[in-house]
Amino acid sequence: MPEELAKAYDPTAIEDRWAAYWVDEKLFDTPSAETLAGRTPFTILLPPPNVTGRLHMGHMLNQTEMDILTRWHRMLGDPTLWLPGTDHAGIATQMMVEKQLAGEGTHRKALGREAFVDRVWQWKQHYGGAILEQMKRLGASVDWSREYFTMDENLSISVKEAFVRLYEQGLIYRGKYIVNWDPIQQTAVSDLEVTHEERVGKIYHVRYPLADGSGSIVIATTRPETMLGDVAVVVNPKDERYLSLQGKLLRLPLSAINGAAEREIPVLADEWANPEFGTGAVKVTPAHDPNDFEIGQRHNLPQLTIMDETAKIDLPGSLYHGLDRYAAREKIVEDLRELGLLVDVKDHNMALGLSQRSGAVVEPRLSTQWFVAVNKKPNHGGPTLAESAIAAVKADENGKKAIHFTPEMYEKTYLEWMTNIHDWCISRQLWWGHRIPAWHCAACHDVTVARETPAACAKCGAKELTQETDVLDTWFSSGLLPVSVFGWPTKDGTPSADMKAFYPTSLLLTGFDILFFWVARMVMLGSHFMLEVPEADGTKRELKNAVPFREVYIHALVRDADRQKMSKTKGNVIDPIEIVEKYGTDAVRFTLAAMASPGTDIAFSEARTEGYRAFANKIWNAARLLFMNVGRAAEAGIRIDPHTLADSLGPDETAPLEARWIVSRLNRTAEEVNLALKNYRFHEAANLVYQFFWGDFCDWYLEIVKIRLDFSEGADLHAAKAALRTQLSTFEASLRLLSPFMPFLTEELWHALYEGKTPAKSIALSRYPQPLDEALDSAVEQQMATLQALIVQVRAGRKDLGVEEKAQVPVRVACRADIRARIEPNTQIVERLARVSGIEFPETKLEGSGIRSTPEFDVQVVYEKKIDPAVECERLKKELARLEKEHENGQRQLGNEAFMAKAPAHVVDGLRKRFAEVTGLLEKTRAALAELAC
């Protein structure tokens, strides 16, 4: 007999135990590459969370969807590899340790680089990776034996190799360009690491006098502090207001250094100047504005840097030297006002760029950085990085794509971004990260890039070399993960065993927010480097086998219940761990899955989670009922070996209707769930399982089958045993069907069902239900649907008439002969579930009150209690209004030619069928109202 279950389902009593069991037993370790024997594995890479991270709702959704797919594939019998790891997160981790040092009254520069990096490693050992521990607690079925960290030695070798190869191919260069500068972290940040916030600022109109004293020109600027770095003023060559000023010199106000004369700057013509904006005259500061930098390049202007790395004015001898940029702005505006040069100040809406990590307002700054050239062909020939990444996603001449996007709309977004991509700034002015493998020569100032520390300068032979202080952008190393985790590069250039077995990965499942940060860069780097790696047989690798993954699924955002984006400032951030502790992991997972419709954001609701917690409780109680039936059967000498239950899921023409029906419904649901998961329609899969388990199995089948489960003396024990076997086999298969969605609950009940003698160590290693075509029986399902509709209508009729709950009453059913043939052999089911004492099938139309109608039949509950005509009229009027609204909507849909042309045939057929049914019900309802003279 299965072990006795606690009366109430308590997730806290089982989840920690099973989570530890899965890890301790190493249940999800992947078979070695050598043992796959040609089988294609399902391989998926966890988007590596920052080592500083804690689980948030976006992680929870992402990991739930990945876990569902991985468990499903594993149960299908596919070799599976879900690879976990964490990212060293340069800026974020350095910030954490610097805050810790500040609390101790010191800073990283006081420690020095080597000691600081050692301190970060210590921090990582003590505090890093907490999010992975949370993943273990939540049961993520990853292969923990392959856990990586992006600064592991083997991954660092890959990063260094990639940098050197790209440099040797002419695709990495060093140069001065305007970058987004974070003055708090004192490093460059990419465009993607900048968020823009709408704020009301000021636009200042400032008069610049002509050097010859013959007049002046008024410029408009939002950043008057940068005028200290102006080297020109430009006007549009067609702007008639300034034709006579082109080529003249201006005297730059407030630019005097150590009392010397103010600098003179030219007025130049440039198409970039917009006559419609401001005054049409634009100051040019090439070292502190990207557009000005381009103007400066066109006109060969000097590049004057006026701020240091902390965004303070760096002009020794200037009145503003040492002032913070905003303090300098205030003083400059005040001084201009006193000089009579401030013409006007107006409010101005502007998008302010903020560093995602520190929150600082980024400063455009001219800086020497390292870049990857994405639109340049490598010097050995072949496509550019951007071209390879575009070709990987676009359909070829045969209409095939190396990478498919779901939802498809993200393919267009990706291609638009890749088509307009600029060179990638990959250097960061940090101490924590992959240090750039380049050495500067003190003698000739040339740069030597090498895999190992060079003994001498490659150009002049001098031995005094200093390594580059910058580290690589975190996304450079994480962009290499699909190749680095599988052992690239190998010494001989051939694919490693892991590379042959697991690359390309099957799927990348991630959020839109890192589509360009990570997804695009993995495609660029993977496609580029893997085209150089031959196939196992030595032939040239094709692009379809060079891409890092075959498919990309972009999941939605998780918002609050009001569909607002979660943010700390709004105070609406939902902590998934708190919700898990309250409702259990399975309920939270199921909530996210059931709401995860492709392309639609999730409005997370605790009420939904509470509902799925009730669903888990329903399953628990169903198990308790089943185990009680097993106990009753055992007392009657009936014993069913649970290991034989899988044999009971095929068709049995001699079985009662409800047995054939539940087996057909189980197989139908398995068919639909498998298809939904294949197409990443998590919400459909979850809702199908929910509807089957709660609706078909618990609400209907478990109630009907009570008719058969009579183990008393003199009862038909053969029929009872057959019913119990079907009940148990359906329940066992249902647990397997539900397992990827609710792994903890199903694991507990599966082990209990098998009394600890399970056919596998875990339900996660059992077989996922697959549909048997011969078990699908549409006629049986249609017959049961008729009985269910009849029972529902009788129950409603009883309620209308106020029939006492336990009282049994006769009913009269008017229907066609084929409908009667569905009902009559199964009156016992209707009588039990609707408390009916008998069913009459009159040949004539039903008359009187208390009649309820469906497209298949009219039913009347025969009860002596007099009906209140007013109440019945009110009910019929509400029903009429509902039907008229549905009829109107159906008419509108069927009359929409554009919709009808695009809608699938089965959808159109369903609409037409329902429209005909509603039309018939409208006629019946209007007739009933007329009969009552309402």
VEXKOLDO-666797 format. One record per residue (C-alpha): residue in one letter; x negated, z negated, y. Coordinates in steps of 0.1 Angstrom, whole numbers, plus 5000, padded with zeros to 4 digits. Each point is the difference from the previous one (the first is absolute). Layout:
AXZY...
% end
This chain:
M500050005000P498650085035E498749715019E502549815022L499950105036A500449765030K503550005014A498950135033Y497550285008D497049855019P497450265008T497549745010A500049874964I498950334986E498250225025D496649815004R499849984962W500550374993A497950115030A497149794985Y500750134965W499850375011V496649945017D498649774973E500950244972K498750305020L503150184991F499650275026D496450094995T499650374996P498650164969S496450125005A499650365011E498450084966T503149894980L502750205019A499650294975G501150275024R503149815011T500850035037P500249665016F502249885028T497549895027I500849845033L497849845026L501249705019P499650055038P497349735004P501349725021N497649855025V497949724985T501449795029G503650084991R503149814989L503050164983H502650145024M503250194993G498350345002H497649894973M502849864979L502050335002N496950214993Q498949784970T503549974986E500450384999M496550054985D500649734974I503450154990L498450344995T497049864982R502149794976W502350294994H497150234991R498449744978M503349954982L500350384995G496749984981D497850155026P496549855005T500349845034L497449895026W501149825031L496849925018P499949705023G497549915027T499549895036D498550155031H497249835019A501950075032G497150015025I501749905032A502649764986T497549814978Q497449985028M502749865023M500949734975V496549884996E499250025037K503049785007Q498749764974L496649995017A501649955034G501749694987E496649884990G498750065035T497850304991H500250384997R498650284979K497250105024A498749644998L499950044962G498450344999R501250294979E498749904966A501349655002F503450115014V500550254971D499149724976R502649795017V502650274996W499350034963Q500449624997W503450035018K501050284976Q499249794970H502049705012Y502950165018G500050374992G502350164975A502949765004I502350304999L498850094965E500849654988Q503450045014M500350334981K499149824968R502649745006L502650275006G499150174967A498550325012S499050194968V496650125013D496850024980W498249695013S496950094980R499450295024E500649815032Y497750125028F498949915035T499050285024M496549855005D499249974963E496650144992N501350304981L502550095027S497349965027I497850264981S502950245002V500549945037K496350055007E499950324979A503050145018F498549945034V496750154991R501550314984L502350075030Y497049955023E497950244980Q502950255000G500149995038L503449825000I498849675015Y498449995034R499249745027G501050055036K501449865033Y503850025003I502949815015V501349754975N502649735000W498149685007D501249664990P498349765025I500849694980Q498650134967Q497550215019T500450304978A501450354999V503550034984S501750324989D503150155016L501949894970E499049645006V501550005034T503649915007H501750115032E502349775019E502250115029R499349795031V500650035037G496750045018K499050135034I498850335014Y497749985030H499550275026V496549975014R498550205029Y496550144994P498350115033L498250335002A496249955004D499950215032G502749785016S502450305004G502849854980S500949844967I501850054967V502449764983I499749954962A502549824977T498749774973T501449724978R496549854995P498349965034E497249794985T498650324983M499450165034L496649845000G499150254973D501550315017V497850305001A502550265014V503650075011V501750304985V503050205013N501850294985P498450335011K503550135010D501049705020E500150145035R499849655016Y496449974989L498650355001S497949925031L498649684984Q498650164968G496349964999K499849735027L498549664996L501949675001R498749655008L500949774971P501449675015L498549674988S497250184980A497149855020I497349834979N497849745016G501250105035A499050374996A502350285011E503150084980R499750284974E501150355008I502150194974P501350365000V503550145001L500350254971A502750244988D501349944964E503250124983W500549654986A501149865034N503850005002P501350075035E503349834991F498449674990G499149755027T498250175028G498750284978A496449885005V498549824971K496949775000V497650084971T498349714981P498450174969A498749684984H503449825001D502850264994P500350264972N501550275022D497349935027F497450034973E501250354991I500050095038G496549875003Q498950214970R501450315016H498449945034N496749844987L500749675018P498049684996Q501449734978L499949675018T500949694978I501149725023M501249744974D498249814973E501349934964T502249715012A501750225027K498249845029I498650205029D496450084992L498550125033P497249785012G499949995038S503750085003L502549765016Y502050014967H497249954975G500949754973L503850005007D502550054972R501750345004Y503349855012A498349765024A498050305013R503350205004E501549725022K496949985022I499650375003V503750055010E499649715026D496850165014L501750345002R502949855018E497649845026L498250335005G503350185006L499450224970L502949884978V502850245009D502749894976V500849794969K502950084977D501449884967H499150224972N501250014963M497050034977A499249984963L497249744997G497750034969L499549684982S497549934972Q502049924968R497649734989S499249805032G502950105022A497550095028V500850295024V497650274987E497550145025P499150374998R496249985000L497250254996S498149894970T497550134975Q501850024966W499850164966F502750274992V501250204971A500650365009V503350084983N500350365013K496550124993K498950184969P497349834980N496650175003H500150094962G503350195005G503549934990P503149885019T500049735027L501349654991A503250075019E500550344982S499649844966A502449725009I502650255013A499650234969A500649704977V503549955014K501150365008A501550224973D497650264987E500950374993N501949894969G502049745018K498149714984K498649705018A497149784990I501749705017H503849945004F501549775026T503249804995P502049995023E499050365008M500349955038Y496649824999E498350324989K500850165033T498849695019Y496850004980L499450375005E500649985038W497549725003M497450174979T500450335020N499349825033I497449754987H497049915020D496549894989W500149654984C498049735017I498749804970S497749755017R500949645010Q498049765020L500449724975W497749804977W502449984970G500450324981H498150284984R496950045022I499350375009P497150134979A498050135030W496749895015H498750055035C496450085007A498349805027A497550275006C501950335002H503649855002D501150234972V502549884974T499350004963V503149994977A499249894964R501449844969E497249744999T498049855028P497450275010A496349915001A499450225030C501850215026A501050344985K499050185032C496749845012G499049784972A499949685020K500749684980E501849805027L503650054991T503149805009Q503350044981E503150105019T501949685010D503550164998V502149974968L502450264987D503750015007T501949814973W502150314993F496850204991S499449774970S503649974990G500450375003L497550044972L501849754976P501650264977V496450134992S497949695005V502049784976F499650254972G496250015002W499250285025P497350105004T498350024966K496250064998D500450344984G503050125020T502350034970P503349814999S499949644988A502249904970D502449835024M500050305023K501050234971A502749774988F501649875032Y499350255029P502050135017T502349705000S503750064994L501549865031L499349845033L502849775011T499649875036G501649965034F500250245028D497849785022I496850104981L500950364994F497250115023F497749704998W499750024962V502050274983A498650295020R496549884998M500149954963V501250364996M497350135023L497149814983G501350024965S500750385002H496650055016F497849814976M501950064968L499850385004E496349954994V500649814967P500450244971E502749974974A499149834967D499250344985G497750095029T502350255017K500649985037R502649755010E503250145016L501649845031K503049874979N497549794980A498049905031V502849835019P500149624998F503649994988R502750234988E502949855019V500549795031Y503149785004I500549865034H502249694999A502249875029L499549725024V501549664993R502049885030D502149695007A503749984992D500850155034R497750304993Q497549875026K496350054993M498449674989S497549855025K498649665008T501050035036K503750064990G499849714976N501750204973V497250034975I501249924964D497449834978P500550144965I498449694984E502649785016I502850234988V498450014965E499949624998K503749985010Y501450274978G497450094975T497750314998D502450214979A502849975025V497750105029R498550294980F503550124991T501249985036L497150225012A500550244972A503750035004M499650075037A497050244997S501750335007P497350275008G499750065037T502249715010D498849675014I501049684983A502149745019F498949704979S502849764996E499949654984A503650054991R499150294978T497249804984E502549724994G502250254983Y497250124977R499149644992A503649974988F499450324980A497149834983N502149694993K502750234985I497550154976W498849654991N503549894992A500650314980A497049914979R501349654995L503450144988L498250244976F497849724986M503149794995N501650294980V496850014979G500349634993R503750044990A499150294977A497249804984E502549724992A502050274982G496950114980I499450315021R496450075011I498850315019D496350075002P499350095037H497350244989T502750234986L502050015032A498650335012D501550174970S503549925013L500050215032G500950334983P503550144996D502449844975E503350194997T501549714980A499349745027P502749875023L500550185034E498249735020A496950024978R499850385002W500749985038I497349745008V497450194979S500950325019R499949835033L496649854992N498650344991R501650165030T498549735023A496650044983E500150375007E501049965037V497549715006N497150204985L500950305022A500349785031L496649844995K498450344993N501250105035Y499149675017R503649925007F499549634995H503449915015E501950224976A498149864970A500549645010N503750055008L500650184967V498449724980Y502149755021Q503250184994F499450034963F498849644994W502649825022G502950244998D500050194967F498249734979C501049675015D503450055016W501450244975Y498250024966L499449624996E503649945007I501450274977V497649924971K501449644998I502850164980R497650084972L497849695000D502149794977F497749814975S502749764987E501049984964G502150304989A499050215029D498550354997L496349894999H498850354995A501650125032A498849685018K496450064989A500150375010A501449895035L497249745003R497350254991T501350245026Q500249735025L496449884994S498550354997T501650105033F498849685017E496550054987A499950365012S501549895033L497249755005R497450284995L502050225024L499849725026S496549894993P498150205027F502349875026M500349644989P496949934978F500249624999L503649954990T499950284974E496749864986E501549664995L503250124984W498350264978H497749744985A503049774996L502050274982Y497150064975E499549624996G496450055010K499350264973T500150305023P498950354988A497550005029K498249755022S502350085029I503250195007A497750205024L498350144969S503250094983R501750345001Y502150105030P503550114990Q500350384996P503450174996L501150134966D502050315006E502249944969A500949655014L501450155032D503850024997S501950125031A503349994982V499549634991E498949925035Q503150185014Q502349814976M498549675011A500250095036T503850054995L500349664984Q498049845028A502250165027L503149884982I498749654997V499050005037Q503450125010V501949754978R497949725014A500850115035G503750044991R500049644986K498549885033D502650195020L502849844980G498549655000V499849984962E498549684988E496350054989K500649904963A503450164996Q500250314979V502350285011P501150344987V499150325019R501450355000V497750305003A501250355010C497450264992R499250334983A499650014962D496250045002I499749685021R502449824977A497750104971R497149835018I501949675006E502249954969P497349954974N498449745022T502949795013Q498249694986I497350045027V502650045028E502049704987R497049774999L498450095033A503250045020R502149734983V502650254988S502549924973G500850364992I499950365013E503050235002F499650385006P503450125014E500850365000T501749995034K498649935035L499549645008E502449855025G500249695020S497349805018G496649874989I498850354990R496350085005S498750364997T496850184991P499450374994E500449944962F502949764998D502749795017V500249644988Q502649735005V499649634992V503449884986Y500649665016E503349835008K498849865033K501650205028I497850205022D500149965037P500750355013A498449935033V496749894983E500150304977C500750245030E497049845018R497850064970L501150364995K499550075037K496449874999E499450214969L501550315017A497749955031R497049974977L500950314980E500850205032K496649925014E498250104968H502150324999E499150095035N496249934993G500250214969Q501750295018R497449995027Q497150014975L501550284980G500650195031N496449975012E498550334990A496449905008F500349684979M501750194971A497350265000K497249744997A501649734978P499250004963A502750154977H500849674983V500549835034V502450285011D501949984966G500349625004L501450045035R502650254990K501049794970R500449695021F501950195027A502550124974E500449644987V500549865035T502650275008G502049894969L499749635008L501250075035E503250164986K500649714977T499549745028R502350185024A502650034973A499849624993L500349935037A503150225002E501549834970L499749665017A501250155032C497049865019
% end
